[in-house]
Amino acid sequence: MFDLKKYLEEKRVLIESRLEECLDSHDGRRITAAMHHSLMAGGKRLRPVLCLAAMETLGCEPLKGTGVACALEMIHTYSLIHDDLPAMDNDDLRRGIPTCHKAFDEATAILAGDALLTSSFEILADSLKGIPEALEIISLVARAAGHRGMIEGQMKDIMSEGKKITKEELEQLHMSKTGALIEASVLSGAMIAGADKKALDGLGKYSKLIGLAFQVADDILNIEGDPALMGKAKGSDEELEKATFPSLIGLKESKIYAEELIDSAINALSVFDQKAEPLRAIARYIIERKR
């Protein structure tokens, strides 16, 4: 039986070692201290792991993609820093420690997020040298992080607060806010590995489905999760009157929907052999996690 816990830990150690190399946290500058505070605060490292797992699915050595994986984690962390700001979700805790603007100040947090985002593209460009699909991968990641992807989803999330929206609108919101970078993580790994159209189609469908399931699971955890495990307070979605799947379709129905999404995601991997087992296990983990 595949040992997902061991796999995730091995990949976490690899990714965090490379992240430390990417960020010179010992240069004494306030900005790098703030970047390091949020980037190295732990977390699931799901996006970089998905990138490496997609490479392995296609028989490619994952070390070849660690730079891209780290860039993806830096983009994700930048978005969390900005999400936590008083003008956004106004959170005090992230991953069990004070959010960046609480540990430093609001201006420093904004700049730390900006710095992580811009640094991520420097790392992307450097690590993709010699790879034929380099420009296509950079474009893919930029679209996922930009105003047609994650930022558009964040804007829709803010605009939907206190409003009644449809399930389809909520799905589109989260396929942008959360799903776009997850999809880019899987597809960038596949492209590094030289995936053909059939492989890209299967992995693209898988990544869209798990991206949506991830957000459904997050909505459920915001109600039922243990704050000690999550590293942040629960019930914040209701307090901010955010549009969530439980508020729209009910808690029980949300759990059923998440299961259906994951079953479909795993089915999308039927064209791959046992090398895709990490991706299958990660799909299950997404809705079974406690944080």
MIBA-857214 format. One record per residue (C-alpha): residue number from 1; x, y, z. Coordinates in steps of 0.2 Angstrom, whole numbers, m for minus. Layout:
BEGIN
     k      px      py      pz
   NUM       X       Y       Z
...
***
This chain:
BEGIN
     k      px      py      pz
     1       0       0       0
     2       6      17      m4
     3      13      27      11
     4       7      45       8
     5      12      51      25
     6      30      46      21
     7      29      53       3
     8      23      70       9
     9      36      71      22
    10      50      66      10
    11      44      79      m2
    12      42      92      12
    13      60      91      17
    14      66      92      m1
    15      55     107      m5
    16      59     117      11
    17      78     114       9
    18      77     122      m8
    19      66     136      m2
    20      79     140      11
    21      92     141      m3
    22      80     152     m13
    23      78     165       1
    24      93     171       9
    25      86     174      26
    26     102     178      35
    27     106     194      26
    28      99     205      41
    29      86     214      31
    30      68     217      38
    31      60     212      21
    32      69     195      20
    33      64     192      38
    34      46     195      34
    35      47     184      19
    36      55     170      28
    37      42     172      43
    38      28     167      31
    39      36     156      19
    40      44     144      31
    41      30     144      43
    42      26     126      38
    43      10     121      29
    44       6     106      18
    45      17     112       3
    46       3     104      m8
    47       6     114     m24
    48      25     110     m25
    49      21      92     m21
    50       8      91     m34
    51      21      98     m47
    52      34      85     m42
    53      21      71     m42
    54      15      75     m59
    55      33      73     m65
    56      35      56     m57
    57      18      51     m65
    58      27      53     m82
    59      43      45     m76
    60      53      61     m74
    61      66      64     m60
    62      57      76     m48
    63      73      85     m44
    64      72      93     m61
    65      57     103     m55
    66      61     108     m38
    67      64     126     m43
    68      47     127     m51
    69      39     119     m36
    70      47     132     m24
    71      41     146     m36
    72      23     140     m34
    73      25     139     m15
    74      31     157     m15
    75      16     163     m25
    76       4     153     m14
    77      13     161       2
    78      12     179      m6
    79      m7     176      m8
    80      m9     171      10
    81       0     186      17
    82     m11     197       7
    83     m27     187      11
    84     m23     190      29
    85     m22     209      29
    86     m34     220      38
    87     m42     226      21
    88     m45     207      16
    89     m49     194      29
    90     m41     202      44
    91     m33     186      51
    92     m22     186      66
    93     m15     168      64
    94      m9     158      50
    95      m1     141      52
    96      m2     143      71
    97       9     159      71
    98       5     177      70
    99       1     183      52
   100      14     193      43
   101       6     210      47
   102       4     205      65
   103      22     199      67
   104      29     214      58
   105      17     228      52
   106       5     230      38
   107      16     239      26
   108      30     226      28
   109      18     212      25
   110      12     220       9
   111      30     222       3
   112      34     204       8
   113      20     197      m2
   114      25     208     m17
   115      43     202     m15
   116      38     184     m14
   117      28     185     m30
   118      42     194     m40
   119      55     182     m33
   120      45     167     m39
   121      46     172     m57
   122      65     175     m56
   123      67     158     m49
   124      55     151     m62
   125      65     159     m76
   126      82     153     m69
   127      76     135     m65
   128      68     132     m83
   129      84     136     m93
   130      86     123    m106
   131      68     116    m105
   132      59     118    m122
   133      42     123    m113
   134      50     136    m102
   135      40     151    m109
   136      24     141    m110
   137      26     136     m91
   138      30     154     m86
   139      15     160     m95
   140       4     146     m87
   141       9     151     m70
   142       7     170     m73
   143     m11     167     m79
   144     m15     156     m64
   145      m8     169     m52
   146     m15     185     m61
   147     m31     194     m64
   148     m39     180     m75
   149     m35     167     m61
   150     m31     169     m42
   151     m33     187     m41
   152     m50     187     m51
   153     m56     173     m38
   154     m50     184     m24
   155     m60     199     m31
   156     m75     188     m33
   157     m74     182     m15
   158     m74     199      m8
   159     m88     205     m19
   160     m99     190     m14
   161     m98     193       4
   162    m115     195      11
   163    m123     191      m5
   164    m133     176     m12
   165    m124     168     m27
   166    m127     152     m36
   167    m118     136     m35
   168    m111     138     m52
   169    m105     156     m48
   170     m97     149     m32
   171     m88     135     m42
   172     m81     148     m54
   173     m75     159     m40
   174     m65     145     m32
   175     m59     137     m48
   176     m50     154     m50
   177     m45     158     m32
   178     m39     141     m27
   179     m40     130     m42
   180     m30     140     m54
   181     m14     138     m45
   182     m17     120     m41
   183     m20     117     m59
   184      m4     126     m64
   185       6     116     m51
   186       0      99     m59
   187       2     105     m77
   188      19     113     m75
   189      26      97     m68
   190      18      88     m83
   191      26     100     m95
   192      43      99     m88
   193      41      80     m90
   194      37      82    m109
   195      19      77    m107
   196       9      73    m123
   197      m9      79    m126
   198     m17      64    m119
   199      m7      65    m103
   200     m10      84    m101
   201     m29      82    m104
   202     m30      69     m90
   203     m20      79     m78
   204     m29      95     m82
   205     m46      87     m78
   206     m38      79     m62
   207     m31      96     m56
   208     m47     106     m60
   209     m57      93     m49
   210     m45      92     m35
   211     m44     111     m35
   212     m63     113     m32
   213     m63      99     m20
   214     m49     107     m10
   215     m60     123      m7
   216     m76     113      m3
   217     m65     104      10
   218     m59     120      17
   219     m76     127      19
   220     m81     112      29
   221     m65     113      40
   222     m70     131      43
   223     m85     125      52
   224     m79     108      59
   225     m60     109      60
   226     m50     110      76
   227     m41     127      77
   228     m26     119      86
   229     m23     108      71
   230     m28     121      58
   231     m17     135      65
   232     m31     148      63
   233     m48     151      70
   234     m63     143      63
   235     m80     151      59
   236     m72     166      51
   237     m81     162      34
   238     m98     165      43
   239     m92     180      52
   240     m87     188      36
   241    m103     182      28
   242     m93     173      14
   243    m101     163       1
   244     m97     145       5
   245    m103     128      m1
   246    m110     123      17
   247    m120     140      17
   248    m126     137       0
   249    m130     118      m1
   250    m128     112      17
   251    m114     104      26
   252    m120      86      22
   253    m122      89       4
   254    m105      98       4
   255     m97      82      10
   256    m105      72      m3
   257    m100      84     m17
   258     m82      84     m11
   259     m82      65     m12
   260     m90      65     m30
   261     m77      78     m36
   262     m62      67     m29
   263     m70      51     m37
   264     m70      60     m53
   265     m53      66     m51
   266     m46      49     m48
   267     m55      42     m63
   268     m47      55     m74
   269     m30      46     m69
   270     m36      30     m77
   271     m24      32     m92
   272      m9      32     m80
   273      m1      17     m72
   274       5      15     m54
   275      17      29     m55
   276       2      40     m53
   277      m2      33     m36
   278       4      48     m27
   279      m8      59     m36
   280     m22      47     m32
   281     m17      47     m14
   282     m16      66     m13
   283     m34      67     m20
   284     m40      57      m6
   285     m30      67       7
   286     m38      83       1
   287     m55      79       8
   288     m49      68      23
   289     m36      81      30
   290     m39      89      47
   291     m31     106      43
***
